[in-house]
Amino acid sequence: MCDHRPVCTGPEHVVAAHPEQGWSLRCDGGIVFDDTGELLPDGRAVSPHRSYPAQPLAAA
């Protein structure tokens, strides 16, 4: 998918950003989400990797 010259050495280059929807398309075809999850170009999914523990919701 990347047609940059010289060819990109990593997936860091964003070709389309949609912060209002919470995702960005990288030049390698991967999609990265604001919650740190990813869809890789080969179709595999990467679960979000948060640096803080998930907090349980409070019950009213």
N, C-alpha and C positions, 0 to 999 in steps of 0.2 A: 504494500500500500504506500510506503514511503517512497517518494520520488525526489528527495532532496539530493543535491550534489554538493559535497560528498555525502554519501549515504549516512544517515544518523547512526550513531554507535549505541544508542540506548532508546528506551521507550519514553523518555521524558518530554519530548516535543509534542505539545498539544496542538491539534489542527482544528478542533471545534470545542468551544467551551459553552456549557449551558448551566451556569451556577444557579439560575432560578429553578432548574429542574434537578440539580444536584449531581450532574455527571459531566465528564469531559472525554472526548475522543482523542486518543493518542495516534501518532503517525504510524505506529505498527499495527493499528486496527483494534487495539485493546480499548476498553472503556473502564475508566476509573470513577468510582462514586465518592461523594463527600464523606460517607461513613467509612472510607478506606477499603471497601470491597472492590473487586475487579472482575471483569469478564475478559478473559484472555483471547487473543486472535484465534486460537485453536478450539474455542468453545468452552474451555474449562472455567470454572468459577473459583475465585479466591475469597474466602470469608473475610469479613471486616476484622482488622487486627487493631483493636483499641488498646491504648496504653493505660486505661483505667478500668476498674471492675464495673460490670454492669450493675446498676442499682435497681432493686425491686420497686415496682410502682406502689405508691401509698394507697391504701384502701380508705375510703371515706366512711 
